[in-house]
């Protein structure tokens, strides 16, 4: 199935500077796995947002994607 | 500390002018840093007296690995906080740890009060209390320049100083260390101001050869490589902590307009990316750190008619952008830098300042206070008004601003609006409205800081919420950070300094501690903190959390008030058990 991944500025270093990626993943793939398939290291992922129109929702570790889903991947919060 | 079986403590009594040096073997079981600073606070504090009473101590300490390993750059200060009335604990980078190390002191205890404005000049062989009447009233930059030019001597030097806010005992006055570094939180500047100490200069010129250089250098290089050649620290150098603006804003965890919102509509204009593209001019590092996480931004200011401009450079990071940006509805990076500059000149904690102004803005809109009191029309986004208000707080311009100078808890107690006074146990909130971990962690944290137990980090784990697990995680992290801070490692590098690495570093300089010893040290330090808090009358279960925290959704959604209080109770049970262990 096709899913769409929006990449924030920090992650463009892993995606050849692409900020929007259309990718093919197996049915039922988890959001985190789909994002990692683009080359973004799992440990670097802070949040994955499921985008639906104007609303966003956080995707948990076990969240499966559906055909046509768009997600946005954001870096983890850093600090002391 | 290195190669010695004692902790060397310099005691400065400002009342008598007497200096004493102790060699304390008994303090070694606290390892160093926050361990010895907390124990010395417990020994010297007077719980029955006000935090600003002259007999209350100020303690500075460095750790067992200070300056000789990468990113071990911090000095810790402990004191009784005039803001919260309980444990004051604050950290600063810069050159201070290096100079204390090279001057030969593991800890410095300052008690008493000078008879006139003074500065303390500390070196390996002498300690002098000098006349600072001419410096009183100056901002920290000018004081730094004066001392640099007039305190001559070889070796490395670090200069601490307070601004007008500290002189006027503003409860959240900071202490500037060298350039762009601070003991920011909980009002150390006010404590020094109450002692009439305008500045402290430390010069160190001692060199200690490493005994087993081969082993030491092997460990050093391994750590250095992890710091510089892996992704662990890359973000800190790249965009720095301002990178947090984007994910927090996108996910709904960015405190905005006094936390009436969790998303800032102008977030893109104040993101790390925006600062980097528009304002970033250089990056700096504390001594002994190869990362360079200090981001310096520049803005232009017209200082006279006829196209007379000056370029002002200030340090910026996430917390400052949140507090003086989104929290106040300030929507450009230049305006935020302007406000940081004013806070810097006055010598105040930027986070507390922003949060207090957020409350005042809403209180004015709700007519709890009047513009006669605020003098300027405080309104979200009104940078000019905020800049003036900051100076009014620092100088205690009128009764209203004098109350603001005592913190948002006090101001809301006097004028109302406690439900939107955004503090945890009197310490103004940090910039993470992330969920249960952050809220509970800030309430139970020893100094009510997000840095006590990293609750915001727990909230972004992506794991399903489980209150017991969150509480366990906060409790374990609080103890672990006591151990880490006994080494004064910059917490940005906490993922570099895992237990194995810490032991390798300690062992390479002849310290034979084990993993179990580190666990015991962490617990011992936390027990000491809990005893101090208890002696000062603090009760975790008695903390009232402002309603706004439960009204505005976090990035985990709405947080249940009932669950938060239940979690505080669960945590308190663990803390009580530790106290009697």
Interface residues (C-beta under 8 A of the other chain):
Chain A: X8 X9 X10 X32 X41 X43 X44 X46 X47 X49 X56 X58 X60 X61 X72 X74 X75 X76 X77 X78 X79 X80
Chain B: X231 X235 X236 X238 X239 X241 X243 X244 X246 X247 X248 X250 X251 X252 X273 X318 X432 X434 X450 X451 X454 X456 X457 X460 X462 X463 X464 X490 X491 X492 X494 X555 X556
